[in-house]
Amino acid sequence: GIWVNQQRWRGGANKLTSDQIERLNRLGFIWNTYDEEWRVGYENLKSFYQEFGNSDVPSKFVTSNGHNLGSWVVNLRSRKDSLPAEKVNMLEEIDFCWDINTKLWEAGYLRLIRFKEQWGHCNVSGDYEADAGYKLGSWVKIQRHNYKNIDASRIARLDSLGFIWNLKE
C-alpha cells in the first residue's frame, strides 16, 4: 500500500519516467482512487437503474459483484453540494433521487389517498398491503408514532384527508 501510494504521488509530481508510467498503466494501475470509486459506483448504479427502472437503492444493497452500492448512494446524497455539476447531471439522467425520505413519504401518502377513495376513510389496518405489496398499514402506524416529529405541512395534508392520529380516542 505504501509503495502504491508513493507511485501515485511520484506520478503526480512528474518523478516517474514515461517507461515506469507505461508499465504501471499496462497493469491497470489506478492513479486516482476517487475517480475509480466514482466510476465503479456509477456503473453499478446504472446497472441497478436498468434492472429495476429506478435509482432508489436500499441503503444496505450490495451488488452481485460485492459493491456496497447502498452505502455509496447514501454517501452521494450527503455530498450533493460538493459534487461537480457534471456528476450531478450524470446522476439526474438516471432519475437519481436526492431526497429519498420525501419520495418514500409521498409514495405512502398517495397510496393513502387511493385507500380513502376506495374505502371512504383513512383507518388503515396495521397489516394492510396496498398495490404491489406496499405495506400501507405500516406506513400509517409510522405516521402516528412519529406525530411529534412530522413536518407541520405533512400533518396538515394528512388532516385534510381525515387522518385519525389517535385510535384510542
C-alpha positions in Angstrom: 0.0 0.0 0.0 2.8 2.4 0.9 4.6 1.6 -2.4 1.4 2.1 -4.4 0.7 5.4 -2.8 4.3 6.5 -3.5 3.9 5.7 -7.1 0.7 7.8 -7.3 2.5 10.7 -5.6 5.5 10.3 -7.8 3.4 10.1 -10.9 1.6 13.3 -10.0 4.8 15.0 -9.2 6.4 14.0 -12.5 9.0 11.9 -10.7 8.4 8.7 -12.7 9.8 8.0 -16.2 7.5 7.6 -19.1 8.5 3.9 -19.2 7.6 3.5 -15.5 4.2 5.1 -16.1 3.6 2.9 -19.2 4.4 -0.2 -17.3 2.0 0.7 -14.4 -0.7 1.6 -17.0 -0.3 -1.8 -18.6 -1.1 -3.4 -15.2 -4.2 -1.3 -15.0 -2.8 0.9 -12.3 -5.3 3.2 -10.7 -3.8 6.7 -10.4 -6.8 8.4 -8.8 -8.8 6.3 -6.4 -11.6 8.9 -6.1 -12.2 8.8 -9.8 -12.1 5.0 -9.8 -14.6 4.7 -6.9 -16.9 7.1 -8.7 -16.6 5.1 -12.0 -17.4 1.8 -10.2 -20.2 3.2 -8.2 -21.8 5.0 -11.1 -21.6 1.9 -13.4 -23.2 -0.2 -10.6 -25.9 2.4 -10.2 -26.6 2.5 -13.9 -26.9 -1.3 -13.9 -29.3 -1.1 -10.9 -31.4 1.5 -12.8 -31.5 -0.6 -15.9 -32.6 -3.7 -13.9 -35.2 -2.0 -11.6 -36.2 1.1 -13.5 -35.2 3.5 -10.8 -32.2 4.6 -8.8 -33.8 4.1 -5.3 -31.1 1.8 -4.0 -31.9 0.4 -0.5 -29.2 1.6 2.0 -27.9 -1.9 2.6 -27.9 -3.1 -1.0 -24.8 -4.9 -2.2 -24.4 -5.8 -5.9 -23.7 -9.3 -7.1 -20.1 -8.1 -7.7 -19.8 -7.2 -4.0 -20.0 -3.5 -4.3 -21.8 -1.8 -1.4 -24.0 0.3 -3.7 -26.4 1.3 -0.9 -23.6 2.9 1.2 -22.2 4.6 -1.9 -25.6 6.1 -2.7 -26.2 7.3 0.9 -22.7 8.9 0.7 -23.6 10.7 -2.5 -26.8 12.2 -1.1 -24.8 13.7 1.8 -22.2 15.2 -0.6 -24.5 16.6 -3.3 -23.4 20.2 -2.8 -19.7 19.3 -3.2 -20.1 17.1 -6.3 -19.1 18.6 -9.6 -22.1 19.6 -11.8 -21.1 17.1 -14.4 -21.5 14.2 -11.9 -24.8 15.7 -10.6 -26.1 15.8 -14.2 -25.0 12.2 -14.8 -26.9 11.1 -11.8 -30.0 13.1 -12.6 -30.0 11.5 -16.1 -30.9 8.2 -14.4 -33.5 9.8 -12.2 -31.4 9.8 -9.1 -33.4 10.9 -6.1 -31.5 13.2 -3.7 -34.2 13.2 -1.0 -35.3 9.6 -0.7 -37.3 10.2 2.6 -39.6 12.7 0.9 -40.0 10.4 -2.1 -41.0 7.5 0.2 -43.3 9.7 2.3 -45.1 10.9 -0.9 -45.5 7.3 -2.1 -47.2 6.4 1.2 -49.4 9.5 1.1 -50.6 8.8 -2.5 -51.5 5.2 -1.5 -53.4 6.6 1.5 -55.4 8.9 -0.9 -56.2 5.9 -3.0 -57.2 3.9 0.0 -59.6 6.7 1.2 -61.1 7.0 -2.3 -61.8 3.3 -2.3 -63.0 2.9 1.4 -64.1 6.3 2.4 -61.8 6.6 5.4 -58.1 6.6 6.4 -58.4 4.0 9.2 -56.0 1.5 7.6 -55.4 -1.8 9.5 -51.9 -2.4 10.6 -51.3 -5.3 8.3 -53.0 -3.8 5.2 -51.0 -4.1 2.0 -51.8 -1.8 -0.9 -50.9 -2.4 -4.6 -47.7 -4.4 -5.3 -47.4 -5.4 -1.7 -46.8 -1.9 -0.4 -47.3 -2.0 3.4 -49.6 0.9 3.8 -50.7 -0.2 7.3 -47.1 0.0 8.5 -46.7 3.5 6.8 -49.8 4.7 8.7 -48.5 3.3 12.0 -45.2 5.1 11.5 -47.0 8.4 10.9 -49.0 8.0 14.1 -45.9 7.0 16.0 -43.8 9.9 14.7 -46.5 12.6 15.0 -44.4 14.9 17.2 -41.5 14.8 14.6 -43.5 15.2 11.4 -43.4 18.5 9.5 -46.5 20.7 10.0 -47.2 20.7 6.3 -47.4 16.9 6.2 -49.6 16.9 9.3 -51.9 19.4 7.6 -52.0 17.2 4.4 -53.0 14.1 6.5 -55.5 16.1 8.5 -57.2 17.2 5.3 -57.8 13.6 4.5 -59.4 13.0 7.9 -56.5 11.1 9.2 -57.0 9.7 12.7 -53.9 10.3 14.8 -55.0 8.5 18.0 -57.1 5.4 17.7 -57.8 5.3 21.4 -59.9 8.5 21.4 
